[in-house]
Amino acid sequence: MSSLRQLVIKDLTSEEKKISGYGGKKITAIYNSNVFTGRTMRENLSDEAYKSLMTSVRSGSKLDRRMADQIAAGMKSWAEGQGVTHFTHWFQPLTGVTAEKHDSFFTLKSDGSAIELFDGDALIQQEPDASSFPSGGIRATFEARGYTAWDPSSPAFIMESGSGKTLCIPTIFVAYNGESLDYKAPLLKSIAALDKAAVDVCHYFDKNVTKVVATLGWEQEYFVIDEGLANARPDLVMCGRTLMGHAPAKGQQLEDHYFGSIPERVYAFMQDYEQEAYKLGIPLRTRHNEVAPAQFECAPIFEEVNIAVDHNTLLMDLMAKVAKRHKLKVLLHEKPFAGINGSGKHNNWSMATDTGVNLLGPGKTPRTNLMFLTFFVNTIKAVHDYADLLRAAIASESNDHRLGANEAPPAIISVYIGKYLTEVLSEIETRVKDKFSEQDEVILKLDIHKAIPELLMDNTDRNRTSPFAFTGNKFEFRAVGSSANCGSPMMVLNTIMTQSLRQFKTDVDAMVEKGEKKEIAIMQILRKYIAASKNILFEGDNYSEEWAAEAKRRGLSNFKTTPEALDALITEKGKQVFFNNGIFSKRELEARHEIMLEDYVKKVQIEARIIGYIATNHILPAAVEYQNTLINNVKGLKEIGLDKKSYAAQLNLVENISGHIQELNDNVEAMLVARKKANNAADLHKRAHLYCNEVKTYFDKIRYHADKLELVVDDKMWPLPKYRELLFLR
């Protein structure tokens, strides 16, 4: 009987390819067509309702409840005009995927007559079952109540799925008592906190600034493989990555895939998901082949961080759905294939004022350069002081496979700013020993003004090995994993920046109150911050063993696994920065820690089960079958009277296969014992560390012997699609 693998390969060569395209339409013709934009609001709302909603969006103030019914009616009218029959509160619980419960506009009046209704109460709030989502103990199983609450700052949109359309309303998700159970609620709190702290500091330079927003431009990497081949592999179906598989003769060593011609079938898929994204207002700008075979990337234009996070989360859903139309599968796991590059999601972060200034963009005058230096140095200081929290923000079972694999930043958090800016900061730090005079102030202003505008010509090169790099007018957080919700690292980055700016203002104001001039006080504090945080700066190769040793000498942390990285959340230092800035309560933070540990345990547990299943149900039967074929061959040669030399190769193969079969079986059995020990651990923290340090140690051992068997077992008998097929057949 043909294996599923062989049937899929046969079908793959004969199936019709789906042709896509834009049908002659401009992107601008479809962009935002499924979004309740400002223009759409104007057309469907009264002036009073429109102004009330815009005030809420711009200022973050609560929406006038009296206007909610008007806004809901206008939103329903627009949606029904597009063929929508249902609505949902679209939210991002701590499951790693989005959630939605659909309700129809249809309802019955008291007299039994049917009507279409969507009122303000339904728009603003819904009540999904909170007990079924991760809560870290905040909700007991019998306490089902939780609430989704409308986030007016992120526009409603219409999601098309097959022949149906649903009005989606972005919301936060909280427990009955208001404790957050999602990614969005703490992100919004961090945005508000950063806005207040940044505006206060901006007033040293420009009193006209009334609002500062964090901005984000993400770069999404992903793999695309044939759906049939993926479905023939239990590990890809259940875990999103291959748990075994020998490296093909050709991987990425020729470097011929990067920026190469996009394969036709993938190109059709890209055009398809891009159109769906444009309808939803996701401003995609670039697409290209990435380094590894079958790996690709897309990236949008920068947006305000809350909307950018929603758009990235939405896009990941879209890509998976659209891929099915093309009989493809998108892999967002950070390391779906061993031996080739994994996938990340670079988060390009900056801050912008309502006066049109990028606070991390060097200015053209001494005053704006000083403002740039203030925010630039405070960012470095924030990363230095809270590097462990940034590491925790990107920690996951899947990202552990990528970080430090000489293809992505290591687990050591450091900052790259380039030789040029390093020299600028060094000059500020060392110009005077004790304090700045007015003459020093003038010299610094002039010297910096002469030097810094050169950055506008991109004077700094990029360091691809750095986890946190300055790239001209933004910082690129390169350690974020491809499957991650951007809300977590952005929330942490906003929070630690808020803390640094608040401390900066306190320090400057204290000097000014003592009679120091404002500009001199600012330079004095910046000099102090530069000296205190320079250990986090590194310009060299972050992959090198020398850097790991140097980082240790500098006192920088190197948390290589998720369980140890997550502990930073519940240190006293970690707690205080979240408490002081109103992001989490003690219970919320401890719940997050527990949820993330539990997620880690469950994912390793699933992988352990699958790797054991594949080994015993796929690999061992195929190996034994081939071994029996060899044994029968040897018996036949013996029977016709040939000497042992004539079948020595077969005997060697039998012995080789027998050894790998035994080792494979023994390691699977040992892994089962380790799993039982981990499952019986007294607490979750201990269980996570046991799964990390004991259960996972068997994965590579089992894989080693399975991969060795793949090399010798008859190709026709091997049940799993091989790397050469997964990566190169489409």
C-alpha positions in Angstrom: 0.0 0.0 0.0 1.3 3.5 -0.8 2.0 5.7 2.2 0.2 9.0 2.7 3.5 10.7 1.9 3.8 9.0 -1.5 0.1 9.8 -2.4 0.6 13.5 -1.5 3.7 13.8 -3.6 1.9 12.2 -6.5 -1.1 14.6 -6.1 1.3 17.5 -5.7 2.7 17.1 -9.2 -0.7 17.0 -10.8 -2.9 19.4 -8.9 -4.0 22.7 -10.5 -2.3 25.8 -9.3 -4.6 28.6 -8.1 -4.2 31.8 -10.0 -4.6 35.0 -8.1 -4.0 38.7 -8.8 -5.5 42.1 -8.2 -7.7 42.0 -11.2 -6.5 45.4 -12.5 -7.6 47.1 -9.3 -5.3 49.6 -7.5 -4.6 48.9 -3.8 -6.1 52.2 -2.9 -9.4 51.1 -4.4 -9.8 48.2 -1.9 -7.8 49.7 1.1 -10.0 50.1 4.2 -13.1 48.9 2.3 -14.0 46.6 5.2 -13.1 49.1 8.0 -15.3 51.5 9.9 -12.9 54.4 9.2 -13.3 58.1 10.0 -14.8 58.7 6.5 -17.2 55.8 7.0 -18.2 57.2 10.4 -18.9 60.6 8.8 -21.3 59.0 6.4 -23.1 56.8 8.9 -23.1 58.9 12.2 -24.6 62.2 13.2 -22.2 65.1 13.8 -22.8 64.7 17.6 -22.0 61.0 17.6 -19.0 61.4 15.3 -17.5 64.1 17.4 -18.1 62.1 20.6 -16.4 59.1 19.2 -13.4 61.0 17.8 -12.9 62.7 21.1 -12.8 59.4 22.8 -10.3 58.0 20.2 -8.0 61.0 20.4 -7.9 61.7 24.1 -8.6 58.2 25.4 -11.5 59.5 27.4 -14.6 57.4 28.1 -17.2 57.4 25.4 -20.4 59.3 26.2 -22.8 56.4 26.9 -25.7 58.4 25.5 -24.0 58.3 22.1 -23.4 54.6 22.2 -26.8 53.7 20.7 -26.3 56.2 17.8 -22.9 54.8 17.1 -24.1 51.2 17.2 -27.0 52.0 14.8 -24.7 53.7 12.4 -22.2 50.8 12.6 -25.0 48.3 12.0 -26.3 50.2 9.0 -22.9 50.3 7.4 -22.3 46.6 8.1 -25.7 45.5 6.8 -25.0 47.4 3.6 -22.0 45.1 3.2 -24.0 42.0 3.7 -23.2 41.4 7.4 -25.7 39.5 9.5 -23.6 38.9 12.7 -21.3 40.8 15.0 -18.6 39.7 17.4 -16.3 41.2 20.1 -12.9 40.3 18.7 -10.3 39.9 21.5 -6.9 38.5 22.3 -6.9 36.2 25.3 -3.7 34.6 26.7 -4.1 31.5 24.5 -1.9 32.9 21.7 -4.8 33.1 19.3 -7.7 35.4 18.8 -11.2 34.7 20.1 -14.7 35.6 19.0 -18.3 34.7 19.8 -20.8 35.6 17.0 -24.2 37.0 17.7 -26.8 37.9 15.0 -28.5 41.3 14.6 -31.7 39.2 14.5 -34.0 39.3 17.6 -37.6 39.0 18.4 -39.9 41.7 19.9 -42.3 41.0 22.7 -45.1 40.4 20.2 -43.0 37.8 18.4 -42.2 40.0 15.4 -38.6 39.7 14.0 -36.3 42.7 13.8 -32.6 43.5 13.2 -31.1 45.2 16.3 -27.7 46.3 17.5 -27.7 48.7 20.5 -25.1 50.6 22.5 -25.0 48.0 25.2 -24.1 45.2 22.7 -21.4 47.5 21.1 -19.7 48.4 24.4 -19.8 45.2 26.3 -20.3 41.4 26.1 -20.0 38.5 28.5 -18.0 35.5 27.2 -17.2 32.5 29.5 -14.0 33.6 31.3 -13.4 30.3 33.1 -12.5 28.6 29.8 -9.6 30.9 29.0 -6.2 31.0 30.8 -6.5 33.1 34.0 -3.7 32.0 36.2 -6.1 31.4 39.1 -7.9 34.7 38.7 -11.1 32.8 37.7 -12.2 29.5 39.2 -14.0 27.0 36.9 -17.3 27.8 38.6 -16.7 31.6 38.1 -17.6 31.9 34.4 -18.2 35.6 34.1 -15.8 37.8 32.2 -16.3 40.8 30.0 -15.2 42.1 26.7 -15.2 45.9 26.5 -15.0 47.9 23.2 -11.7 49.6 22.4 -12.7 52.6 20.3 -9.1 53.5 19.4 -8.9 50.4 17.2 -11.5 50.6 14.4 -14.2 48.0 13.8 -13.9 45.8 10.7 -15.7 43.3 8.6 -14.2 39.8 8.4 -15.1 37.8 5.3 -15.0 34.0 5.8 -16.2 31.9 2.9 -19.6 33.3 1.9 -20.2 34.9 5.3 -19.3 38.3 6.8 -19.0 39.3 10.4 -18.7 42.7 12.0 -15.7 42.5 14.4 -15.4 45.0 17.3 -11.9 45.0 18.8 -12.1 44.7 22.6 -10.2 44.1 25.8 -11.0 41.0 27.9 -11.2 41.3 31.7 -12.5 39.2 34.6 -15.6 40.1 36.5 -13.6 42.3 38.9 -11.8 44.1 36.1 -8.5 42.1 36.2 -7.0 41.8 32.7 -7.1 38.4 31.0 -5.7 39.5 27.6 -2.8 41.2 25.8 -4.7 44.4 24.8 -5.7 45.8 28.3 -2.2 46.1 29.7 -0.9 47.3 26.4 -3.4 50.2 26.4 -2.4 51.0 30.0 1.2 51.1 29.0 0.4 53.4 26.0 -1.4 55.8 28.3 1.4 55.7 30.9 4.1 56.4 28.2 2.1 59.2 26.7 1.9 61.0 30.1 5.6 60.5 30.9 6.8 61.4 27.4 4.7 64.6 27.2 6.1 65.8 30.5 9.7 65.4 29.3 8.8 66.9 25.9 7.8 70.1 27.7 11.4 70.7 28.5 11.8 71.3 24.7 8.4 72.1 23.3 5.4 73.2 25.3 3.1 72.6 22.3 3.3 68.8 22.6 0.1 67.5 24.1 0.3 63.8 23.1 3.0 61.2 22.4 2.2 57.8 20.8 4.3 54.7 20.6 4.7 53.5 17.0 5.4 50.0 15.7 6.4 48.5 12.4 6.6 44.8 12.6 8.3 42.4 10.1 6.6 39.0 9.9 8.6 36.0 8.9 6.9 32.7 8.1 7.3 29.4 6.2 4.9 28.2 3.4 4.7 24.5 2.6 2.3 22.2 0.8 -0.8 21.4 2.9 -0.9 17.8 1.9 2.8 17.2 2.9 2.1 19.0 6.2 -0.9 16.9 7.0 1.1 13.7 6.4 3.3 14.7 9.4 1.7 14.4 12.9 4.3 16.8 14.3 3.4 19.6 11.9 -0.3 19.1 12.5 -0.1 19.1 16.3 3.0 21.1 17.1 3.6 23.4 14.1 7.2 22.2 13.8 9.1 19.0 12.7 10.3 17.1 15.7 12.5 14.9 13.5 13.8 14.8 10.0 17.3 14.6 8.5 18.8 17.7 6.9 18.6 17.6 3.1 21.7 17.7 1.0 20.7 21.2 0.0 19.5 23.6 2.6 20.2 27.3 2.7 24.0 27.0 2.2 23.9 28.3 -1.4 22.0 31.5 -0.2 20.0 31.3 -3.4 16.5 31.7 -1.8 17.1 35.1 -0.1 15.4 37.9 -2.1 15.1 35.4 -5.0 12.2 35.1 -7.4 9.0 34.3 -5.4 7.6 30.8 -6.4 4.4 31.2 -8.5 2.1 29.3 -6.2 3.3 31.2 -3.2 3.1 34.5 -5.1 -0.6 33.7 -5.8 -1.1 33.1 -2.1 0.6 36.4 -1.2 -1.5 38.4 -3.6 -4.6 36.8 -2.1 -3.8 37.5 1.5 -2.6 41.0 0.7 -5.9 41.8 -0.8 -7.7 40.6 2.3 -5.3 42.5 4.5 -5.8 45.8 2.5 -9.6 45.5 2.8 -9.0 45.4 6.6 -6.7 48.4 6.6 -3.5 46.6 7.1 -0.9 48.7 5.3 1.4 46.0 3.9 4.3 47.4 2.0 6.9 44.7 1.3 7.1 41.0 0.5 10.2 38.9 -0.2 11.9 35.5 0.1 13.8 35.1 3.4 17.0 33.2 4.0 15.7 29.7 4.5 14.1 27.7 1.7 10.3 28.0 1.8 10.6 31.1 4.2 9.1 34.5 3.4 8.5 37.9 5.0 6.0 40.7 4.8 6.1 44.1 6.5 3.7 47.1 6.8 4.0 50.8 7.1 4.4 52.1 10.7 1.2 52.6 12.8 0.3 53.5 16.3 1.3 50.5 18.4 -2.2 49.4 19.5 -3.5 49.3 15.9 -0.2 47.7 14.7 -0.6 44.9 17.2 -4.2 44.3 16.2 -3.2 44.3 12.6 -0.4 41.8 13.1 -2.6 39.5 15.1 -5.3 39.8 12.5 -2.8 39.1 9.6 -1.6 35.9 11.2 -5.2 34.6 11.3 -5.7 35.8 7.7 -2.6 34.0 6.4 -3.7 30.7 7.8 -7.2 31.0 6.4 -6.1 32.2 2.9 -3.4 29.5 2.7 -6.1 26.8 2.8 -7.6 28.2 -0.4 -4.3 27.5 -2.1 -3.8 24.1 -0.4 -0.8 25.5 1.4 0.1 25.7 5.1 1.7 28.7 6.8 4.1 27.8 9.6 4.5 30.6 12.2 6.6 28.5 14.6 10.0 30.1 15.4 11.9 26.9 14.4 9.8 24.6 12.2 12.9 22.9 10.6 16.2 22.0 12.2 19.4 23.1 10.5 18.0 26.2 8.7 17.0 29.6 9.9 13.9 30.0 12.1 11.5 32.9 11.9 11.3 36.1 14.0 9.1 39.2 14.1 11.3 42.3 14.3 9.4 45.0 16.3 10.6 48.5 15.1 9.5 50.8 17.9 9.6 54.6 18.2 7.6 57.5 19.6 6.0 60.4 17.8 4.4 63.6 19.1 1.2 65.2 17.9 3.4 68.1 16.6 4.9 65.7 14.0 8.2 64.9 15.6 9.8 61.4 15.8 11.4 61.5 19.2 14.0 59.0 18.1 14.8 60.9 14.9 17.8 63.3 15.1 16.7 66.8 14.6 18.2 69.8 12.6 18.7 72.2 15.5 20.6 72.1 18.8 17.3 72.1 20.7 15.7 69.1 18.8 19.0 67.3 18.9 19.0 67.6 22.7 15.4 66.2 22.7 16.6 63.3 20.6 19.5 62.6 22.9 17.1 62.7 25.9 14.8 60.0 24.5 17.6 58.0 23.0 19.6 57.8 26.2 16.5 57.1 28.3 15.7 54.1 26.0 19.1 52.7 26.5 18.8 53.2 30.3 15.4 51.5 30.3 16.8 48.5 28.5 19.8 48.3 30.8 17.7 48.5 34.0 15.0 46.1 32.8 16.7 43.8 30.3 15.4 40.8 32.2 11.8 41.9 31.7 12.4 42.3 28.0 13.8 38.8 27.9 10.7 37.6 29.7 8.4 39.4 27.2 9.8 37.3 24.3 10.0 34.0 26.3 8.1 31.0 24.9 8.7 27.3 24.3 8.9 27.9 20.5 11.2 31.0 20.7 13.7 29.0 22.9 14.6 27.0 19.8 15.5 30.2 17.8 17.3 32.5 20.3 21.0 32.0 20.4 21.0 29.5 17.4 23.4 31.7 15.4 20.6 32.9 13.2 18.8 35.2 15.6 19.8 37.3 18.6 21.0 35.4 21.7 19.1 35.3 24.9 21.5 38.0 26.3 19.8 41.4 25.9 22.1 44.1 24.6 21.8 47.3 22.6 23.6 48.2 19.4 23.8 51.9 18.5 26.7 51.9 16.0 30.2 53.3 16.3 29.2 56.9 15.5 26.6 57.3 18.2 28.8 55.4 20.7 31.4 58.1 20.2 28.8 60.8 20.7 27.7 59.3 24.0 31.3 58.8 25.1 32.0 62.5 24.4 29.1 63.6 26.5 30.1 61.2 29.3 33.8 62.3 29.4 33.7 66.0 28.4 33.8 67.2 32.0 34.6 65.4 35.2 32.2 67.0 37.7 29.6 69.3 36.2 28.8 71.3 33.1 29.4 75.0 32.8 27.5 77.3 30.5 30.4 77.3 28.2 30.4 73.5 28.1 26.7 73.7 27.4 27.2 75.9 24.3 30.1 73.7 23.0 28.0 70.6 23.4 25.1 72.1 21.7 27.1 73.2 18.7 29.2 70.1 18.5 26.3 67.8 18.7 24.4 69.9 16.2 27.2 69.6 13.7 27.5 65.8 14.2 24.1 64.3 14.7 22.3 65.4 11.4 24.8 63.1 9.7 22.6 60.2 11.0 20.0 61.3 8.5 22.3 59.8 5.8 22.1 56.5 7.7 25.6 56.8 9.1 25.2 53.6 11.2 25.3 50.1 9.8 22.9 47.4 11.1 24.1 44.7 13.4 22.0 41.6 12.5 23.1 39.8 15.6 21.9 42.4 18.1 18.6 41.8 19.9 17.9 45.6 20.3 19.4 47.8 17.7 19.1 51.5 16.8 18.5 51.8 13.0 18.5 55.5 12.3 15.2 56.7 13.7 13.9 53.8 15.7 14.9 50.8 17.8 14.5 47.3 16.3 13.7 44.7 18.8 14.9 41.7 16.8 14.4 39.0 19.4 10.6 38.8 19.2 9.4 35.4 17.9 7.4 35.0 14.7 4.4 33.4 16.5 4.3 36.0 19.3 1.6 38.5 20.0 3.5 41.9 19.7 1.4 43.2 22.6 3.6 41.6 25.2 7.0 43.0 24.2 5.5 46.4 23.3 3.7 46.6 26.7 7.0 45.9 28.5 9.0 48.3 26.3 6.4 51.1 26.9 6.4 50.4 30.6 10.1 50.4 31.2 10.5 53.5 29.0 7.8 55.2 31.1 9.7 54.4 34.3 12.9 55.8 32.9 11.3 59.0 31.7 9.5 59.5 35.0 12.8 59.1 36.9 14.5 61.4 34.4 12.0 64.2 35.0 12.4 63.8 38.8 16.2 64.0 38.5 16.2 67.0 36.2 13.6 68.9 38.3 15.6 68.3 41.4 18.6 70.0 39.9 16.6 72.8 38.5 15.0 73.4 41.9 18.6 73.8 43.3 19.2 76.6 40.9 20.8 74.8 37.9 19.9 75.8 34.4 17.5 73.4 32.7 19.8 72.6 29.7 22.7 72.0 32.0 20.6 69.8 34.3 19.5 67.7 31.4 23.0 67.2 30.2 24.2 66.3 33.7 21.5 63.7 34.1 22.1 62.3 30.6 25.8 62.0 31.4 24.9 60.1 34.6 22.6 57.8 32.7 25.1 57.1 29.9 27.7 56.1 32.5 25.2 53.9 34.4 23.9 52.0 31.4 26.9 51.7 29.0 27.4 48.0 30.0 24.4 47.2 27.9 26.0 48.6 24.7 27.7 46.1 22.4 28.8 46.6 18.8 30.3 43.2 18.0 29.2 39.7 17.1 26.4 38.7 19.5 26.8 35.1 18.4 30.3 34.7 19.6 31.4 32.8 22.7 33.6 35.8 23.6 30.5 38.0 23.9 28.8 35.5 26.2 31.9 35.5 28.5 32.1 39.3 28.3 28.4 39.8 29.0 28.8 37.6 32.1 31.7 39.8 33.3 29.5 42.9 32.7 26.8 41.3 34.9 24.3 40.8 32.1 21.8 38.0 32.3 21.7 35.0 30.0 18.5 33.2 30.5 18.5 30.5 27.8 15.2 28.9 28.7 11.7 30.1 29.2 11.1 28.9 32.8 14.2 30.8 34.1 13.4 33.9 31.9 9.9 34.2 33.2 11.0 34.4 36.8 12.0 38.0 36.1 8.3 38.9 36.2 7.9 38.1 39.8 11.1 39.6 41.2 10.6 42.6 43.4 12.2 44.8 40.8 9.9 43.4 38.1 6.8 43.8 40.2 7.5 47.4 41.2 7.9 48.7 37.6 4.5 47.3 36.7 2.8 48.3 39.9 4.3 51.8 40.0 3.0 52.5 36.4 -0.4 51.1 36.9 0.0 48.2 34.4 -0.7 45.2 36.6 -1.9 44.5 40.1 0.1 41.9 42.1 -2.5 39.3 41.4 -2.6 40.0 37.6 1.2 39.8 37.4 1.4 36.6 39.3 -1.4 35.2 37.1 0.6 36.1 34.0 3.6 34.3 35.3 1.6 31.2 36.0 -0.2 31.3 32.6 3.0 31.5 30.7 4.6 28.7 32.7 1.6 26.5 32.2 1.6 27.3 28.5 5.3 26.2 28.4 4.6 22.9 30.2 1.6 22.0 28.0 3.5 22.7 24.8 6.5 20.6 25.8 4.1 17.9 27.1 2.4 17.8 23.7 5.7 17.6 21.8 6.8 14.8 24.1 3.7 12.8 23.3 3.9 13.4 19.6 7.6 12.6 19.4 7.0 9.4 21.3 4.0 8.6 19.0 5.9 9.2 15.8 8.9 7.1 17.0 6.8 4.1 18.0 4.0 4.3 15.4 5.8 5.5 12.3 9.6 5.2 12.6 10.0 1.9 14.4 7.5 0.0 12.2 9.2 1.3 9.0 12.7 0.4 10.3 11.6 -3.1 11.4 10.0 -3.7 8.1 13.1 -2.7 6.2 15.2 -4.7 8.6 13.1 -7.8 7.9 13.6 -7.3 4.2 17.3 -7.3 4.7 17.2 -10.3 6.9 15.2 -12.2 4.3 17.7 -11.2 1.7 20.6 -12.5 3.8 18.7 -15.8 4.4 18.1 -16.2 0.6 21.8 -15.6 -0.1 22.8 -18.1 2.5 20.4 -20.7 1.0 22.0 -20.5 -2.4 25.4 -21.1 -0.9 27.1 -17.7 -1.1 29.8 -16.9 1.4 29.5 -14.3 4.2 31.5 -11.7 2.2 28.6 -11.6 -0.3 26.1 -10.3 2.2 28.4 -8.5 4.7 26.9 -5.1 3.7 23.4 -6.4 4.5 24.5 -7.7 7.8 26.2 -4.4 8.7 22.9 -2.6 7.8 20.9 -5.0 9.9 23.2 -4.4 12.9 23.2 -0.7 12.4 19.4 -0.5 12.2 19.1 -2.8 15.2 21.3 -0.5 17.3 19.2 2.6 16.3 15.9 0.8 16.9 17.1 -0.2 20.4 18.3 3.3 21.3 15.2 4.9 19.9 13.0 2.6 22.0 15.0 3.0 25.2 15.0 6.8 25.0 11.3 6.9 24.3 10.8 4.8 27.4 13.1 7.0 29.5 11.3 10.1 28.3 8.0 8.6 29.5 9.5 8.1 33.0 10.8 11.7 33.0 7.3 12.9 32.0 5.7 11.0 34.8 8.2 12.6 37.3 7.5 16.1 35.9 3.7 15.6 36.0 3.9 14.5 39.7 5.9 17.6 40.6 4.5 19.5 43.6 4.0 22.8 41.9 3.9 24.4 38.4 7.2 26.1 38.7 9.0 22.8 39.5 7.0 21.1 36.8 8.1 23.6 34.2 11.8 23.2 35.1 11.5 19.4 35.0 10.0 19.5 31.6 12.7 21.9 30.4 15.7 20.3 32.0 14.8 16.6 32.0 12.0 15.7 29.6 13.3 17.9 26.7 16.8 16.4 27.0 15.4 13.2 25.3 14.1 15.0 22.3 17.4 15.4 20.6 18.4 11.8 21.6 15.3 10.3 20.0 15.6 12.5 17.0 19.3 11.5 16.4 18.4 7.9 16.1 15.2 8.5 14.0 17.2 10.7 11.6 19.9 8.1 11.3 17.2 5.5 10.4 15.8 7.9 7.8 19.2 7.8 6.0 19.2 4.0 5.7 15.6 2.8 5.5 14.2 2.3 2.0 12.8 5.6 0.8 9.6 3.9 -0.4 9.0 2.6 3.2 9.7 5.9 5.0 6.3 7.2 6.2 7.0 10.9 6.8 7.6 13.6 4.2 11.2 14.5 4.2 12.9 17.9 4.5 13.7 18.0 0.8 10.0 17.5 0.0 8.6 19.9 2.6 11.1 22.7 1.7 11.3 22.4 -2.0 8.1 20.8 -3.4 5.2 23.2 -3.8 
